[in-house]
Amino acid sequence: MSLKRTLTYLLCLMSVSAFAQDWNKKKCAVVLTYDDALNTHLDQVIPALDSLKLKGTFYLIASSPAFTKRLPEWRKAAANHHELANHSLFHPCNGSQPGRSFVIPDYDLATYTVRRITDEIKMTNAALEAVDGKKEHTFAYPCGDTQVAGVNFINNLKGDLVAARGVQGVYVPKTQTDVYNVGSFMINGQTGEELIAMVKKAQETNSMIVFLFHGVGGEHSLNVSLEAHRKLLQYLKKNEKDIWITTFLEAAKHLKATASAKK
């Protein structure tokens, strides 16, 4: 093989290798998110993450007693680089949708105005900043609902929020450009082996997977066992040389930077 062909071959290999490790110099990314400000997040999840030096993103409902009555603990979590994120003030969902009998009339998104949801999200940002001292926050759509009266309300909030997480179960490619509706997989009842298999698919496809947890070991109708959660964390820790385990905020910034670099 000539020197020129050898150099070309090596450059191709380097290019393929770089492409395959485009997630902060790793093969894939994993984001662990936890919704609804539950006591189990403070009592079970954060200690489990801390024991392995992993970080999570906690989408907090600012009116939840598990948030308002345990502010010092959330402040400590933020100081330890967990992400405190915005899941609205009252968790309003569109009660007109099928299976939404749980929606309280006072917090039915179907009766909201764009101004009301915008104000409540901004108020939650202020509450989070009072706890974590940070001006950058991300958002998760309650029940995955993105509209009020047919209007995408996030458009009024892009100056206040870095990114937003949706609920569509997709593996996120490096080419993702819309960071205001990033897909995630809602977890309910999966085994540790099933959760690990999901991560392995992200590794194989050089993509990002965002996990959406509610209850961990109880406290919510959408739940995963402590054992399954523990097995997932142990797999992530064991393979962190190939997996970027990060917060949703940092992942969104990475996607934005990647998109800007390609322009």
C-alpha positions, 0 to 999 in steps of 0.5 A: 500500500502506498504512503498516500493510500495508507495515510488516507486509510488512517484518516478514515479510521480516525474520522469513523472513531471520532464520529463513534465517540461524539458524545463528549468523547464517548460512544453514547450518552445517558440522562437519568431524569426523575419527575414530580418531586417525590420523597423517594428521590431524596431518600433513595435515588440521590443516595444511590447516585451519590454512592457511585458518583453519578448525577441525575436530573430532578424535575420538580413541581414547585408546589409539591410538599416533597419540595417545599418541606425539604428545601435544604436537602434539595439545596444540598443535592444541587450543590453536589451537581445534581440538576434541579429542573422545572416541572411547573408549579402545579403539574397541569395536564390536559384533562380532555385527553383519554385516561386523564380522570386524575386531572384536578379541574383547577389545574386542567391545562385545557382551561389554561391560557398561554399567559397562565402557564408561562407565568407559572413556569417562570415562577417555578424557575424563580423558586429553583433559583432560590434553592440552587442559585442558578439561572439556567434551567430545563423543563419537562412537559407535564403529561407530555402536553405541549400546547394550550389552546392549540399554541406551543407555549414553549415558544414564549419561554425559550429565553427562560429555559435552556431546553425541554424534555418530552415523552416520546420514546426515541433514541436521540441522535447526535443530529438532534436540533430541536432541544425544546422537545427531546424524547425520553423513555417512560419507565414503569416496571422494567427489570434491571436487565431490560433497562440495561438492554436499553442502554446497550442499544444506545451504545450500539447506535451511538445515540443518547437515551433519556430515562424518565423515572417517577417512583423508585421503590414506590410512591407513584403509580409509575414505578421501578423497583429499587433493585432494577434501578440499582442494576442500571446504575451499576452497569452505567458506572462499570461502563462509564469509560464508554458512556457519558452519564450526564444531566439533561442540562449538560446534554442539551448544551452539548446538542446545541454546541454540536448543531452550531459547529456544523453550521 
